[in-house]
Amino acid sequence: MTFPLPRILFLLATGLAVADTAWIAWGGVAVDTAGYARIGLLSAALFLGGLYYSRWRPDPRLATMLLGTAFLIAFTAGASVLNYLLLSVAGPRIDFQLARIDRAIGFDWPMVMTALSHHRVIDAVLWAAYSITVPQIALLLVALSLSGRCREAYRFLFAVAAGALIAIFVWALAPSAGAESVYSLAPDVSGRLLLVVTCDYGRALVDLLNNGPGLISPSEVRGLIGFPSYHAMLALILIWYARSIAWLRWPALIVNLLVVASAPVEGGHHLVDVIAAFPMTALAILSAQGAERLRLPGSMATSPARPLTQPARAGKRLSHYCRLMRGC
């Protein structure tokens, strides 16, 4: 019996929530419980809606959208909390080493930013591309679901989650806050730029690394990861999974190539952060394909038909529920 991706995603989100809760309770970390409870209730409501359209009013496309959205909300909250919790055990910061690598390959971040400040149209285009990366995830989930590519939608969600976990754990071993935490820009340069991530933001991330997370709240969450660039990873994942939808393939390619190009300037990343995103993304996509081939333990044999005993009936009901969680 194939171990379907929807159930893996459910177990992943649940396991992440349990791990976060255990760490918070053990470490006495301050958390905005009410804020995360509201997120949990929203995710649960969407999950129940997805089950309704799986079983009682079958609509695989709507079920995939609802279950996928429930997963994204729950996973994003759980992964961001885990990222903050890892601040307490993160390894030594590597930003200065990354900056040296950038300079060695000919990339000077302050010089690039200064040059860009004289091209406001390009800056505005890159800013817009970088800013719509996350909404594109919701758009692609809807597009894959409505086009009947439900299995592809679940692979896409798994790749997004696997990419996040890869980035989080690489960052935890060798944290970085980006080029904006190493350099400063002259006021006239920064004043001409539309920046998603500023040098002040980079210094705030360094303070978090030095002093710990403080209160963890969904209203105050920052993107902590410098190396590898998760924005660039998301852009590459979006390009890969949008390619099967004709009307979305080329717009997604163009926009997300701009996202990759914008990461060093709008996201304040080292260039090497973006380069590292390519193999990390390949690993995330391959893991999604591999996860779909996982199998449940147990016998594959079938027995002759005979009246069902009470335990067998219970097993049949469980098997029916498991089929519901497989998606399309």
Residue pairs with C-beta under 8 A, 6 or more apart in sequence:
1 295
1 296
1 298
1 300
2 292
2 293
2 294
2 295
2 296
2 326
3 291
3 294
3 295
3 296
4 154
4 292
4 325
4 326
4 327
5 151
5 154
5 155
5 157
5 158
5 288
5 291
5 292
5 327
6 67
6 154
6 325
6 326
6 327
7 322
7 325
7 326
8 158
8 291
8 294
9 67
9 71
9 75
9 154
9 157
9 158
9 161
10 71
10 325
12 75
12 161
13 43
13 71
13 74
13 75
13 78
16 74
16 75
16 78
16 79
16 82
17 40
17 74
17 78
19 82
20 78
20 81
20 82
20 85
23 29
23 82
23 85
24 31
24 81
24 85
27 85
27 88
29 85
29 213
29 216
30 214
30 215
30 216
31 81
31 215
31 216
31 217
32 215
32 216
32 217
32 218
32 219
35 217
35 218
35 219
36 77
36 81
36 218
39 73
39 74
39 77
39 218
40 74
40 77
42 73
43 70
43 71
43 73
43 74
43 77
44 70
45 70
46 66
46 67
46 69
46 70
46 73
47 66
47 67
47 70
49 66
49 70
50 62
50 63
50 64
50 65
50 66
50 67
50 68
50 70
51 63
51 67
51 324
53 59
53 60
53 62
53 63
53 66
54 60
54 63
54 67
54 324
54 325
55 324
60 148
60 150
60 327
60 328
61 145
61 146
61 148
61 150
61 328
62 145
63 327
64 141
64 144
64 145
64 150
64 153
64 154
64 327
64 328
65 141
65 142
65 145
65 146
67 327
68 141
68 145
68 153
68 154
68 157
69 138
69 141
71 157
71 161
72 137
72 138
72 141
72 157
72 160
75 161
75 164
77 218
79 161
79 164
79 165
79 168
80 218
80 221
81 216
82 168
83 168
83 171
83 224
83 225
84 213
84 216
84 221
84 224
85 213
85 216
86 168
86 171
86 172
87 208
87 209
87 212
87 213
87 224
88 212
88 213
89 172
90 171
90 172
90 173
90 175
90 209
91 172
91 173
91 174
91 175
92 174
92 175
93 174
93 175
93 176
93 177
93 206
93 209
94 174
94 175
94 176
94 227
95 176
95 177
95 178
95 179
95 181
95 182
95 226
95 270
96 182
98 176
98 179
98 226
98 227
98 270
98 272
98 273
99 109
99 179
99 182
99 183
99 270
101 270
101 272
102 108
102 109
102 179
102 270
102 271
102 272
105 271
105 272
107 264
107 270
107 271
109 179
109 182
109 183
109 264
109 270
109 271
110 183
110 185
112 264
112 265
113 185
113 189
113 193
113 265
114 185
114 186
114 189
116 122
116 123
116 126
116 193
116 265
117 123
117 188
117 189
117 190
117 192
117 193
118 192
120 192
120 194
123 192
123 193
123 194
123 265
124 194
125 258
126 258
126 261
126 262
126 265
126 266
127 194
127 195
127 196
127 262
127 266
129 255
129 256
129 258
129 259
129 261
129 262
129 266
130 196
130 231
130 259
130 262
130 263
130 266
130 267
131 196
131 266
132 255
133 231
133 234
133 235
133 238
133 256
133 259
134 234
136 234
136 238
136 252
136 255
136 256
137 160
137 234
137 238
140 156
140 238
140 241
140 242
140 248
140 252
141 153
141 156
141 157
143 242
143 245
143 248
144 150
144 152
144 153
144 156
144 241
144 244
144 245
145 153
147 245
148 328
149 244
149 245
149 328
150 327
150 328
151 292
151 327
151 328
152 241
152 244
153 327
154 292
154 327
155 241
155 288
155 289
155 292
156 237
156 241
156 288
158 287
158 288
158 291
158 292
159 237
159 240
159 241
159 284
159 285
159 287
159 288
160 234
160 237
160 284
162 283
162 284
162 287
162 288
162 291
163 230
163 233
163 234
163 237
163 280
163 281
163 284
164 230
166 228
166 280
166 283
166 284
167 225
167 228
167 230
167 233
167 280
168 225
170 227
170 228
170 280
171 224
171 225
171 226
171 227
171 228
174 227
175 209
175 224
175 226
176 225
176 226
176 227
176 270
176 273
177 202
177 205
177 206
177 209
177 224
177 226
178 197
178 202
178 205
178 226
178 267
178 268
178 269
178 270
178 273
179 202
179 264
179 268
179 269
179 270
180 197
180 198
180 199
180 201
180 202
180 268
181 199
181 202
181 203
181 205
181 206
181 226
181 268
182 202
183 199
184 199
185 193
185 199
190 198
190 199
193 265
194 266
195 265
195 266
195 268
196 266
196 267
197 223
197 266
197 267
197 268
198 268
199 268
201 222
201 268
202 268
204 222
205 222
205 224
205 226
208 222
208 224
223 230
226 269
226 270
226 273
227 269
227 270
227 272
227 273
227 276
228 273
228 274
228 276
228 277
228 280
229 263
229 267
229 269
229 273
229 274
229 276
229 277
230 277
231 259
231 263
231 267
231 269
232 259
232 260
232 263
232 269
232 273
232 274
232 277
232 281
233 277
233 280
233 281
233 284
234 259
235 256
235 257
235 259
235 260
235 263
236 256
236 260
236 277
236 278
236 281
237 281
237 284
237 285
238 252
238 256
239 252
239 253
239 256
239 257
240 281
240 285
242 248
242 249
242 252
242 253
243 249
243 252
243 253
260 274
260 277
263 269
263 273
263 274
263 277
264 270
264 271
264 273
264 274
308 316
